[in-house]
Amino acid sequence: MWSAIVGIDEDPVTGSAHCTLAPYWSARLGPSSLRARQISARGGDLWCELRDDRVLLRGHAVLVLRGKLILPDG
């Protein structure tokens, strides 16, 4: 919620949520590939595909941040 206070918009589509929703709906509906739509103010579409113990997500994204992680030697 703090993000709204400082004016940072939320992600329009929550990929982590769909990693749980895709197996749930696939088990009930049958197909291993599903199209999902997140209904929210900014909303968005994505495609979910179950492969073994993984969920592959596809959709449109906008790069908003780039960084570099430096780990200590050893």
N, C-alpha and C positions, 0 to 999 in steps of 0.2 A: 504494500500500500504506500510505502514511503516514496516509491517512484512517481506516483501520481502527484504527490505533494510538491516535488521538485520539478515537475514538468516532463518526466521521462515516460514516453508511451510504453505500454506493455507490448510484448511480442503479439502479433495478430494471431499466430497459430502456435500452440504449445506442443512441440514435438515429444517431450517427455510424457505427456498425458496420452498421446496416441500410441506410444510404445506399449502401454497397458491396454488401451481400448481396442487396438487392432486384433490381438489374440482373443480377446473377449468376444468381439463381434464375429470374428472368423469362425470360432467354435460354434456359434449359434446359427450363422447364416450359411457357412460352407466354404465360400471362396477364400483362397489364401492371399488374394490381392483385393484391396478395398480402396475406394475413394472416400475421403473424409472432408467434411466442411465444418470449420469451427464457426459457430454462430455467436459473434460478439460484435462490439462496436466497430472494430477494425477488421474482424473476420479474415478468413482465408481458406484455401483449399490445399490438400495434400493427398498424396497417393501412398498407401501403406502396403508392403509386401512381406509376408512371413516367410523366412528362410531358416529352417532348423530352429535354433533357439534365438534368432535375431529378428528384428523388425527393421526393414529398410524403408526409409522415408524419402519421398521426392516432393518437390514443390518449388516455388519461386522464393528467392531470398534476396535481401539487400544487405550488403556488407556495411556495418556501422562502426566496427572497431577491429583493429589489427594489433597484435601484440607479439611479444617474444618471451618465452620462458627460459630462464637460465638456471640450470641445476648445478650444484657444487660437484666437483670431481669426486669419484669414489663411489 
